[in-house]
Amino acid sequence: MVSAPPSNVATRSAEQRVLLCNISWQSYGQILTALGERRSARLTYFNGCLEIMTPLEDHESSSSRIDQFINVVTEEMNQGLKSLQSTRLNKSEL
């Protein structure tokens, strides 16, 4: 018998990842369209492999810190920076 954790114990859901291989660029586009723009899952496509991930809060927090660090470094070096974050490059060869 499995019981629920005590109420004073913090629980975290595990990051979920699925990797699908032999996916065509066209199928990837259809999946993106079906899921819509307001999805919580992150999709990454490379060389016929599609990774679908639901990030945890820790992942988002780390991503934000890395972004802030890069902004500070490039500003100190007087380098221009253009943030594209979740921009999808719509070219299969990329």
The 8 nearest C-alpha neighbors of each residue, nearest first, counted from 0:
[[1, 2, 3, 4, 5, 6, 10, 8],
 [2, 0, 3, 4, 5, 10, 6, 8],
 [1, 3, 0, 4, 5, 6, 8, 10],
 [2, 4, 5, 1, 6, 8, 0, 10],
 [3, 5, 6, 8, 2, 10, 7, 9],
 [4, 6, 7, 8, 3, 9, 2, 10],
 [7, 5, 8, 4, 9, 3, 10, 2],
 [6, 8, 5, 9, 4, 10, 3, 11],
 [9, 7, 6, 5, 10, 4, 11, 3],
 [10, 8, 7, 11, 6, 4, 5, 12],
 [9, 11, 8, 12, 4, 6, 7, 13],
 [12, 10, 13, 9, 55, 14, 56, 8],
 [11, 13, 14, 10, 55, 15, 56, 54],
 [14, 12, 15, 11, 55, 54, 53, 16],
 [13, 15, 55, 54, 53, 12, 16, 52],
 [14, 16, 53, 52, 13, 17, 54, 51],
 [17, 15, 52, 51, 14, 18, 53, 50],
 [16, 18, 51, 50, 19, 52, 15, 49],
 [19, 17, 50, 49, 51, 20, 16, 48],
 [18, 20, 49, 48, 50, 17, 22, 21],
 [21, 19, 48, 22, 47, 49, 18, 50],
 [20, 22, 47, 48, 23, 19, 49, 46],
 [23, 21, 47, 20, 48, 26, 24, 27],
 [24, 22, 26, 25, 47, 27, 21, 48],
 [23, 25, 27, 26, 91, 28, 22, 47],
 [24, 26, 28, 23, 27, 29, 22, 30],
 [27, 25, 29, 23, 28, 24, 30, 22],
 [26, 28, 24, 30, 25, 29, 31, 23],
 [29, 27, 25, 31, 26, 30, 32, 24],
 [28, 30, 26, 32, 31, 27, 33, 25],
 [29, 31, 33, 27, 32, 28, 34, 26],
 [32, 30, 28, 34, 29, 33, 35, 27],
 [31, 33, 29, 35, 30, 34, 28, 36],
 [32, 34, 30, 31, 35, 29, 28, 36],
 [35, 33, 31, 32, 30, 38, 36, 37],
 [36, 34, 32, 33, 37, 31, 38, 30],
 [35, 37, 38, 34, 32, 31, 39, 33],
 [38, 36, 35, 39, 34, 40, 31, 41],
 [37, 39, 40, 36, 35, 34, 41, 31],
 [38, 40, 53, 41, 37, 54, 52, 36],
 [39, 41, 53, 52, 38, 51, 42, 54],
 [42, 40, 52, 51, 53, 39, 43, 54],
 [43, 41, 51, 50, 40, 52, 44, 49],
 [42, 44, 50, 49, 51, 41, 45, 48],
 [43, 45, 49, 48, 50, 42, 47, 46],
 [46, 44, 48, 47, 49, 43, 93, 91],
 [47, 45, 48, 44, 92, 91, 21, 49],
 [46, 48, 22, 21, 45, 20, 23, 49],
 [49, 47, 20, 45, 19, 46, 44, 22],
 [50, 48, 44, 19, 43, 18, 20, 51],
 [49, 51, 18, 43, 17, 42, 19, 52],
 [50, 52, 42, 17, 16, 41, 40, 49],
 [53, 51, 16, 41, 40, 15, 54, 50],
 [52, 54, 40, 15, 14, 41, 39, 55],
 [55, 53, 14, 58, 52, 56, 59, 40],
 [54, 56, 58, 57, 14, 59, 53, 13],
 [55, 57, 59, 58, 60, 54, 61, 14],
 [58, 56, 60, 55, 59, 61, 54, 62],
 [59, 57, 61, 55, 56, 60, 54, 62],
 [58, 60, 62, 56, 61, 57, 63, 55],
 [59, 61, 57, 63, 62, 58, 56, 64],
 [62, 60, 64, 58, 63, 59, 57, 65],
 [61, 63, 59, 65, 60, 64, 58, 66],
 [62, 64, 66, 60, 61, 65, 59, 67],
 [65, 63, 67, 61, 66, 62, 68, 60],
 [64, 66, 68, 62, 67, 63, 61, 69],
 [67, 65, 63, 69, 64, 68, 62, 70],
 [66, 68, 64, 70, 65, 69, 63, 71],
 [69, 67, 65, 71, 70, 66, 64, 72],
 [70, 68, 72, 66, 71, 67, 73, 65],
 [69, 71, 67, 73, 68, 72, 74, 66],
 [70, 72, 74, 68, 69, 73, 75, 67],
 [73, 71, 69, 75, 74, 70, 68, 76],
 [74, 72, 78, 76, 70, 75, 71, 69],
 [73, 75, 77, 71, 76, 72, 78, 70],
 [76, 74, 72, 73, 77, 71, 78, 70],
 [75, 77, 73, 74, 78, 72, 71, 79],
 [78, 76, 74, 75, 73, 79, 72, 80],
 [79, 77, 73, 76, 74, 80, 75, 72],
 [78, 80, 77, 81, 73, 74, 76, 70],
 [81, 79, 82, 78, 73, 70, 74, 69],
 [80, 82, 83, 79, 84, 70, 78, 73],
 [83, 81, 84, 80, 66, 70, 85, 86],
 [82, 84, 86, 85, 81, 87, 80, 88],
 [85, 83, 86, 82, 87, 66, 81, 62],
 [84, 86, 83, 87, 41, 82, 88, 42],
 [87, 85, 83, 84, 88, 82, 89, 43],
 [86, 88, 89, 85, 83, 90, 84, 43],
 [89, 87, 90, 86, 93, 91, 85, 92],
 [88, 90, 87, 91, 93, 92, 28, 86],
 [91, 89, 92, 93, 88, 24, 87, 28],
 [90, 92, 93, 24, 89, 88, 46, 45],
 [91, 93, 90, 46, 45, 89, 24, 88],
 [92, 91, 90, 88, 45, 89, 46, 44]]
